[in-house]
Amino acid sequence: MIDQYFLVLTTIDLFVLTFMCILTKLSETLNGKQKRGFFLAFVLIGAISILEVITILVDGAPMHLRWLNILSNYLGFGLSPAVPLCLVHVLDKKQSVRRGFKAAAACEAAYLLLLALTLTDGMVFSVSADNIYSRGEHFGIYVAAYFAALIYLTACTAITAGVFQNRSRVLIYPLIVFLAAETIIQIALPQLHVTWLCITLLSVLYFIYCSEMWNQLDALTGLLNQNSYLNRTAEMRRSGGMLVVFDVDDFKQVNDRYGHLKGDICLAEIAACIKRAYARHGYCYRTGGDEFCVLLRDGDKEHACAKEFVRRLDERRKELDFLPTVSFGSAALLSENVVTVKDRADHNMYRYKKERKAHRVSEDAGEE
């Protein structure tokens, strides 16, 4: 007889998952690839939750339902590692599928095939002639596949959050630890049946986590956006640091001569150079148009970062002849108003821009 509390929990679980599917479909911030990933994850969790109910209902039932017991257990164990893979799929906003994810999907397919091949000898699980389920001698195959998928999700999330400069990236670890601990408890006490309710909770929290991460980003460049900059400057005033501002030289001419598509490529390339040069020591932002800035945690790193930025930008300009130069200036973040600090940084940036133009004019005159 199935536990009534378990039925109530499953009903709540399915309601939450249905709500999340609708929310995903109506989202204005997710692209098609991300919607498909979240939607498939929620559907898989709901389907596996229903399969778990079926396995409990048919276990020990008349023999003509034995096939349903076997099929439900096979699909439940087989599809479980696919849920983290669906969540990995949503991490990257790009429409293309990365090679690493393709390899992980191939591993999931191989696991499904292996699980199917073990049905006859009951290595992972078995259903007796009396239609009674029991774990197999090598039940650890399922456990290993499930935890491997969780580790893959954790690693991909941490790496992506690092690339996106997400300050809350460490929060993924307690989420995964919570789920892993609950799974271990479920393995030790199989009568509890709370795994998929916890996975539903994890998927909802993961949806919130990813949404918060993406809401901090500028869509074109992948740098942090202006709202994130305004929030962060208030904290930096108390902890010290340095503000570095950037301005693309003659950017209007790029748009006028080459078109706005090439202009967007310029902004994305410059942003990539800024991130690679400065992100290890601070936070990189696009504050609007062709304006960028960096909040450095340690002002002593400014010279080395600036040198690295100029080197990277010069390398890219050799390949993209339409890529313009960039002027930059800095000012220390003290207790004064952030607007005042930015005015000082802008002043230093425009002075640098003027000096470079004067230097170019003198060089051109010398060549003549």
C-alpha positions as CSV (number, residue, x, y, z in Angstrom):
1,M,0.0,0.0,0.0
2,I,1.4,3.3,-1.0
3,D,2.0,5.9,1.7
4,Q,-0.6,8.7,1.5
5,Y,2.1,11.3,2.6
6,F,4.2,10.2,-0.4
7,L,1.2,10.8,-2.7
8,V,0.7,14.3,-1.2
9,L,4.4,15.1,-1.7
10,T,4.3,13.9,-5.3
11,T,1.2,16.0,-6.0
12,I,3.0,19.1,-4.6
13,D,6.1,18.1,-6.6
14,L,4.1,17.9,-9.9
15,F,2.3,21.2,-9.2
16,V,5.6,23.0,-8.7
17,L,7.1,21.5,-11.8
18,T,4.0,22.4,-13.9
19,F,4.3,26.0,-12.6
20,M,8.0,26.1,-13.5
21,C,7.3,24.8,-17.0
22,I,4.7,27.6,-17.5
23,L,7.1,30.2,-16.1
24,T,9.9,29.0,-18.4
25,K,7.6,29.2,-21.5
26,L,6.5,32.7,-20.6
27,S,10.1,34.0,-19.7
28,E,11.3,37.0,-21.7
29,T,14.9,36.6,-20.7
30,L,15.6,33.0,-21.7
31,N,16.5,32.2,-25.3
32,G,15.1,29.1,-27.1
33,K,17.9,26.8,-26.2
34,Q,17.7,27.7,-22.5
35,K,13.9,27.3,-22.4
36,R,14.2,23.9,-24.0
37,G,16.9,22.9,-21.4
38,F,14.8,24.0,-18.4
39,F,11.6,22.7,-19.8
40,L,13.1,19.2,-20.5
41,A,14.6,19.1,-17.0
42,F,11.3,19.9,-15.3
43,V,9.5,17.4,-17.5
44,L,12.0,14.7,-16.8
45,I,11.8,15.3,-13.0
46,G,8.0,15.1,-13.2
47,A,8.1,11.9,-15.4
48,I,10.6,10.2,-13.0
49,S,8.5,11.2,-10.0
50,I,5.5,9.5,-11.6
51,L,7.6,6.5,-12.5
52,E,8.6,6.2,-8.9
53,V,4.9,6.2,-7.9
54,I,4.2,3.5,-10.5
55,T,7.0,1.3,-9.2
56,I,5.6,1.4,-5.7
57,L,2.0,0.7,-6.9
58,V,2.9,-2.3,-9.1
59,D,5.6,-3.8,-6.9
60,G,4.2,-7.1,-5.6
61,A,1.1,-6.7,-7.9
62,P,-0.2,-9.5,-10.1
63,M,2.3,-11.0,-12.6
64,H,0.8,-9.4,-15.6
65,L,2.2,-6.0,-14.3
66,R,5.7,-7.2,-14.0
67,W,6.7,-5.7,-17.3
68,L,5.5,-2.3,-16.0
69,N,7.6,-2.7,-12.9
70,I,10.7,-3.4,-14.9
71,L,10.1,-0.6,-17.4
72,S,9.4,2.0,-14.8
73,N,12.5,1.1,-12.8
74,Y,14.6,1.1,-16.0
75,L,13.4,4.5,-17.1
76,G,13.7,6.0,-13.6
77,F,17.3,4.8,-13.1
78,G,18.2,5.4,-16.7
79,L,17.0,9.0,-17.0
80,S,18.1,10.3,-13.6
81,P,21.6,11.4,-14.8
82,A,20.0,13.2,-17.7
83,V,18.4,15.8,-15.4
84,P,21.8,17.5,-14.6
85,L,22.7,17.3,-18.3
86,C,19.6,19.4,-19.1
87,L,20.6,22.0,-16.6
88,V,24.1,22.1,-18.0
89,H,22.5,22.7,-21.4
90,V,21.0,26.0,-20.3
91,L,24.2,27.5,-18.9
92,D,25.5,28.8,-22.2
93,K,23.4,31.4,-24.0
94,K,25.0,30.5,-27.3
95,Q,22.8,28.4,-29.5
96,S,25.6,26.0,-30.4
97,V,26.1,22.8,-28.4
98,R,29.6,22.5,-27.0
99,R,31.8,19.4,-27.5
100,G,32.0,18.6,-23.8
101,F,28.2,18.5,-23.6
102,K,28.0,16.2,-26.6
103,A,30.5,13.9,-24.9
104,A,28.4,13.9,-21.7
105,A,25.2,13.1,-23.7
106,A,27.1,10.2,-25.4
107,C,28.0,8.9,-21.9
108,E,24.3,9.1,-20.9
109,A,23.3,7.1,-24.0
110,A,26.0,4.5,-23.2
111,Y,24.7,4.3,-19.6
112,L,21.2,3.7,-20.9
113,L,22.4,0.9,-23.1
114,L,24.5,-0.7,-20.3
115,L,21.5,-0.6,-18.0
116,A,19.3,-2.3,-20.6
117,L,21.9,-5.0,-21.1
118,T,21.9,-5.7,-17.3
119,L,18.2,-6.2,-17.1
120,T,18.4,-10.0,-17.7
121,D,21.1,-10.7,-15.0
122,G,19.9,-8.1,-12.5
123,M,23.2,-6.4,-12.0
124,V,21.7,-3.0,-11.1
125,F,18.2,-4.0,-10.1
126,S,15.9,-7.0,-10.6
127,V,12.2,-7.8,-10.5
128,S,11.6,-11.4,-9.4
129,A,9.2,-13.8,-10.9
130,D,6.8,-12.8,-8.1
131,N,7.1,-9.2,-9.3
132,I,9.2,-8.0,-6.4
133,Y,11.8,-5.3,-7.0
134,S,15.3,-5.5,-5.4
135,R,18.6,-3.8,-5.8
136,G,21.3,-5.7,-7.7
137,E,24.8,-6.5,-6.7
138,H,26.2,-3.7,-8.8
139,F,23.6,-1.0,-7.9
140,G,26.7,1.2,-7.6
141,I,26.7,1.6,-11.4
142,Y,23.5,3.8,-11.1
143,V,24.9,5.7,-8.1
144,A,28.2,6.4,-9.9
145,A,26.4,7.6,-13.1
146,Y,24.1,9.9,-11.0
147,F,26.9,11.4,-9.0
148,A,29.1,11.8,-12.1
149,A,26.3,13.9,-13.7
150,L,26.0,16.0,-10.5
151,I,29.8,16.6,-10.5
152,Y,29.6,17.6,-14.2
153,L,26.8,20.1,-13.4
154,T,28.8,21.5,-10.5
155,A,32.0,21.9,-12.5
156,C,30.2,23.5,-15.5
157,T,28.3,25.9,-13.3
158,A,31.4,27.0,-11.4
159,I,33.4,27.5,-14.6
160,T,30.5,29.5,-16.3
161,A,29.9,31.6,-13.2
162,G,33.6,32.4,-13.1
163,V,33.6,33.5,-16.8
164,F,30.5,35.6,-16.1
165,Q,32.2,37.1,-13.0
166,N,29.3,36.0,-10.8
167,R,30.0,36.7,-7.2
168,S,27.5,34.2,-6.0
169,R,29.1,31.3,-7.8
170,V,30.1,29.6,-4.6
171,L,26.4,29.1,-3.8
172,I,26.2,26.2,-6.3
173,Y,28.3,24.1,-3.9
174,P,25.9,24.0,-0.9
175,L,23.1,23.2,-3.4
176,I,24.9,20.2,-4.7
177,V,26.1,19.1,-1.3
178,F,22.5,19.2,0.0
179,L,21.3,17.1,-2.9
180,A,24.2,14.6,-2.6
181,A,23.6,14.2,1.2
182,E,19.9,13.7,0.6
183,T,20.6,11.1,-2.1
184,I,22.9,9.2,0.2
185,I,20.2,9.2,2.9
186,Q,17.7,7.9,0.3
187,I,20.1,5.1,-0.7
188,A,20.5,4.1,2.9
189,L,16.7,4.5,3.7
190,P,14.9,3.6,0.4
191,Q,11.5,3.8,2.1
192,L,11.7,7.6,2.5
193,H,11.1,8.4,-1.2
194,V,12.1,12.1,-1.0
195,T,14.8,12.2,-3.6
196,W,12.8,13.7,-6.4
197,L,11.1,16.3,-4.2
198,C,14.6,17.5,-3.3
199,I,15.6,17.5,-6.9
200,T,12.6,19.6,-7.8
201,L,13.6,22.0,-5.1
202,L,17.2,22.1,-6.5
203,S,16.0,22.7,-10.0
204,V,13.8,25.7,-8.9
205,L,16.8,27.1,-6.9
206,Y,19.0,26.5,-9.9
207,F,16.5,28.4,-12.1
208,I,16.7,31.4,-9.7
209,Y,20.5,31.1,-9.5
210,C,20.9,31.2,-13.3
211,S,18.4,33.9,-13.8
212,E,20.2,36.1,-11.3
213,M,23.5,35.4,-13.0
214,W,22.2,36.3,-16.4
215,N,20.4,39.4,-15.2
216,Q,23.8,40.9,-14.2
217,L,25.2,40.6,-17.7
218,D,25.3,42.8,-20.7
219,A,23.8,40.8,-23.5
220,L,26.3,41.9,-26.3
221,T,29.6,41.7,-24.5
222,G,29.1,39.3,-21.6
223,L,30.5,41.8,-19.2
224,L,28.6,42.9,-16.1
225,N,25.9,45.5,-16.8
226,Q,25.4,49.0,-15.5
227,N,23.0,48.0,-12.7
228,S,25.6,45.6,-11.3
229,Y,28.2,48.4,-11.6
230,L,26.1,50.8,-9.6
231,N,25.5,48.2,-6.8
232,R,29.1,47.2,-6.7
233,T,30.6,50.8,-6.5
234,A,28.8,51.3,-3.1
235,E,30.6,48.4,-1.6
236,M,34.0,49.3,-3.2
237,R,33.9,52.7,-1.6
238,R,34.1,51.0,1.8
239,S,36.7,48.4,0.9
240,G,39.0,50.6,-1.4
241,G,40.2,49.8,-4.8
242,M,40.4,51.6,-8.1
243,L,38.1,52.6,-10.9
244,V,39.4,52.3,-14.5
245,V,37.3,53.7,-17.3
246,F,37.6,53.0,-21.1
247,D,36.4,54.8,-24.1
248,V,36.6,53.5,-27.7
249,D,38.4,56.0,-29.9
250,D,36.3,57.3,-32.9
251,F,33.7,54.6,-32.5
252,K,31.1,56.6,-34.4
253,Q,33.4,56.4,-37.5
254,V,33.5,52.6,-37.2
255,N,29.7,52.5,-37.3
256,D,29.4,55.0,-40.1
257,R,32.1,53.3,-42.3
258,Y,31.6,49.6,-41.6
259,G,28.0,49.4,-40.2
260,H,26.6,48.6,-36.8
261,L,27.2,44.9,-37.1
262,K,31.0,45.5,-37.3
263,G,30.5,48.0,-34.5
264,D,29.0,45.3,-32.3
265,I,31.9,43.0,-33.2
266,C,34.3,45.8,-32.1
267,L,32.6,46.2,-28.7
268,A,32.6,42.4,-28.1
269,E,36.3,42.1,-29.0
270,I,37.3,45.0,-26.8
271,A,35.2,43.6,-24.0
272,A,37.0,40.3,-24.3
273,C,40.4,42.0,-24.1
274,I,39.3,43.9,-21.0
275,K,38.0,40.8,-19.3
276,R,41.1,38.7,-20.1
277,A,43.4,41.5,-18.8
278,Y,41.5,42.6,-15.7
279,A,39.0,40.0,-14.5
280,R,41.4,38.2,-12.3
281,H,41.8,41.3,-10.2
282,G,38.5,43.0,-10.4
283,Y,35.0,43.2,-12.0
284,C,34.5,44.3,-15.7
285,Y,31.5,46.3,-16.8
286,R,29.9,47.8,-19.9
287,T,28.2,50.9,-18.6
288,G,26.6,51.9,-21.9
289,G,27.4,52.4,-25.6
290,D,31.1,52.2,-26.1
291,E,32.0,52.9,-22.5
292,F,33.5,50.3,-20.2
293,C,34.9,50.3,-16.8
294,V,36.7,48.0,-14.3
295,L,36.5,48.0,-10.5
296,L,40.0,46.8,-9.4
297,R,40.2,45.3,-5.9
298,D,43.9,46.2,-5.7
299,G,45.2,49.3,-7.3
300,D,48.8,48.0,-7.4
301,K,47.7,45.6,-10.2
302,E,46.6,48.4,-12.5
303,H,49.8,48.9,-14.5
304,A,50.3,45.2,-15.2
305,C,46.6,44.8,-16.2
306,A,46.8,47.9,-18.5
307,K,49.9,46.6,-20.2
308,E,48.2,43.2,-20.7
309,F,45.1,44.9,-22.1
310,V,47.1,47.0,-24.7
311,R,49.0,43.9,-25.7
312,R,45.9,41.8,-26.3
313,L,44.1,44.7,-28.1
314,D,47.1,45.2,-30.4
315,E,47.1,41.5,-31.3
316,R,43.4,41.6,-32.2
317,R,43.8,44.7,-34.3
318,K,46.3,42.8,-36.4
319,E,43.6,40.4,-37.4
320,L,40.7,42.9,-37.5
321,D,41.8,46.0,-39.2
322,F,38.6,47.9,-38.4
323,L,39.1,47.5,-34.7
324,P,39.8,50.9,-33.1
325,T,42.1,51.9,-30.3
326,V,40.9,52.4,-26.8
327,S,41.7,55.2,-24.3
328,F,41.6,54.6,-20.6
329,G,42.2,56.3,-17.3
330,S,41.9,55.6,-13.6
331,A,41.2,57.0,-10.2
332,A,41.4,55.6,-6.7
333,L,38.1,54.7,-4.9
334,L,38.2,56.7,-1.7
335,S,35.4,57.7,0.7
336,E,34.2,60.5,-1.7
337,N,31.2,60.3,-4.0
338,V,31.5,57.7,-6.8
339,V,30.5,60.4,-9.3
340,T,33.5,62.4,-8.2
341,V,35.8,59.4,-8.6
342,K,34.5,58.7,-12.1
343,D,35.0,62.4,-13.1
344,R,38.6,62.1,-12.0
345,A,39.0,58.8,-14.0
346,D,37.3,60.4,-17.0
347,H,39.7,63.4,-16.8
348,N,42.7,61.1,-16.8
349,M,41.3,59.1,-19.6
350,Y,40.7,62.2,-21.8
351,R,44.2,63.4,-21.0
352,Y,45.6,60.1,-22.1
353,K,43.5,60.2,-25.3
354,K,44.7,63.8,-26.1
355,E,48.4,62.8,-25.5
356,R,48.1,59.8,-27.8
357,K,46.5,61.9,-30.6
358,A,49.3,64.5,-30.2
359,H,51.9,61.7,-30.4
360,R,50.3,60.3,-33.6
361,V,50.3,63.8,-35.2
362,S,53.9,64.3,-34.3
363,E,54.8,60.9,-35.8
364,D,52.9,61.6,-39.0
365,A,54.7,65.0,-39.3
366,G,58.1,63.4,-38.8
367,E,57.4,60.8,-41.6
368,E,56.6,63.7,-44.0
